[in-house]
Amino acid sequence: EEILDTTKKEARSLQGKMLEQAKKESALIVQHANQEIDHQKNKAIEEIRTKTADLVIAATGKMLEKELNPQEHARLIEESLKEVEGNQ
């Protein structure tokens, strides 16, 4: 009977340790999943910002092309080139 009691205590202890280990592993998995979700969310937001900026630039360019006469268009190009050269 003493052996049976000892075995039961050891089994309960082992069960508790296994449960505690499972909880730790589960928490770690959840933490990694949350980090990956945050990473993917930030990546998606940045991609949306980039695409939005590209669309705004393209739309602005099309509007300017329609509204500018050829002389004004050439002047803006010349100014932009000078500005780029000055930043180098």
SVG drawing of the C-alpha trace seen along z (x, -y; Angstrom):
<svg xmlns="http://www.w3.org/2000/svg" viewBox="-6 -78 32 80">
<polyline fill="none" stroke="black" stroke-width="0.4" points="0.0,0.0 2.9,-2.4 4.3,-1.7 0.9,-2.5 0.6,-5.8 4.2,-6.8 3.4,-5.9 0.2,-8.0 2.1,-11.0 4.8,-10.7 2.2,-10.4 0.4,-13.6 3.7,-15.4 4.7,-14.4 1.2,-15.3 1.5,-18.8 5.0,-19.3 3.7,-18.2 0.7,-20.5 3.0,-23.4 5.3,-22.7 2.4,-22.5 1.1,-25.9 4.6,-27.5 4.8,-26.1 1.3,-27.2 2.1,-30.8 5.2,-30.8 3.3,-29.7 0.7,-32.4 3.4,-35.0 5.2,-34.1 1.9,-34.1 1.1,-37.6 4.5,-38.8 4.0,-37.4 0.5,-39.0 2.0,-42.3 4.8,-42.0 2.4,-41.0 0.0,-43.8 2.8,-46.4 4.1,-45.0 0.6,-45.3 0.1,-48.9 3.4,-49.9 2.5,-48.3 -0.8,-50.1 0.9,-53.4 3.4,-52.8 0.7,-51.9 -1.4,-54.9 1.5,-57.2 2.2,-55.8 -1.5,-56.2 -1.5,-59.8 1.7,-60.6 0.3,-59.0 -3.0,-60.8 -1.3,-64.1 1.0,-63.6 -2.0,-63.0 -3.8,-66.1 -0.8,-68.2 -0.3,-66.9 -3.8,-67.9 -3.6,-71.3 -0.2,-72.5 0.6,-73.9 3.8,-72.6 5.9,-75.6 4.9,-75.3 5.4,-71.5 9.0,-72.0 9.7,-74.6 8.6,-72.2 10.8,-69.5 13.7,-71.8 13.2,-72.9 12.9,-69.3 16.1,-68.4 18.0,-71.3 16.6,-70.3 17.7,-66.7 21.2,-67.8 21.4,-70.1 20.6,-67.3 23.4,-65.1"/>
</svg>
